[in-house]
Amino acid sequence: MEAIIKVEEVSRQETRGGNTRYVIRDEAAHEYTTFRPQIGEEAWGFRGKTARIEFHEEQRGEYKNVYLDRIEPAPGDAVPELGPDEVAWQIAAQAAALLVGSKPGDRVPPDELFEKLKPFKDRVAADLKSSKLESKK
């Protein structure tokens, strides 16, 4: 089945078996579950946005489970083109733990985090800008 939904919330839950369960909740409080990390992680990017989803339902006893099979931008939702600085900040945020040298759960003061990420972000943005200029030649 397919639907167009507004993704209100995405959560991760560890199961007793050690697997990660992702739960996506829409504006009507419907829940969609997936155990596939790729789909669950993709869903994080749709928080607060409209998405087209594919899902299937399974009846187990008196319970109906709704499993998310796919999530993508809703038709007609233009994906804005990001500039080099925005892309560079996204890359820096993804690399933050490596750049700062922290472990999951560690808290790094905001000023220290900014001081370590900004030079990296600037280098990435400069590289993106120069490669964009090179591609225009």
TALINJO-V353035 format. One record per backbone hydrogen bond with DSSP energy under -0.5 kcal/mol. NH is the residue of the N-H (numbers start at 1). CO is the residue of the C=O. If there is no record, write none. Layout:
NH&CO, NH&CO
//
This chain:
3&53, 5&3, 5&51, 7&5, 7&49, 8&6, 8&25, 9&25, 11&23, 13&21, 15&19, 18&15, 21&13, 21&19, 22&34, 23&11, 24&32, 25&9, 26&30, 27&6, 29&26, 32&24, 33&66, 34&22, 37&35, 40&36, 41&37, 42&38, 43&39, 44&40, 44&41, 45&41, 45&42, 46&43, 47&44, 48&7, 49&46, 51&5, 52&72, 53&3, 53&51, 54&70, 55&1, 56&67, 58&65, 60&58, 60&63, 63&60, 65&58, 65&63, 67&56, 67&65, 68&33, 69&54, 70&54, 72&52, 74&50, 77&74, 78&76, 80&78, 82&80, 87&83, 88&84, 89&85, 90&86, 91&87, 92&88, 93&89, 94&90, 95&91, 96&93, 99&95, 100&96, 101&97, 102&97, 106&103, 108&106, 113&109, 114&110, 115&111, 116&112, 117&113, 118&114, 119&115, 120&116, 121&117, 122&118, 123&119, 124&120, 125&121, 126&122, 127&123, 128&124, 129&125, 130&126, 131&127, 132&128, 133&129, 134&130, 135&131, 136&132, 136&133, 137&133, 137&134
//
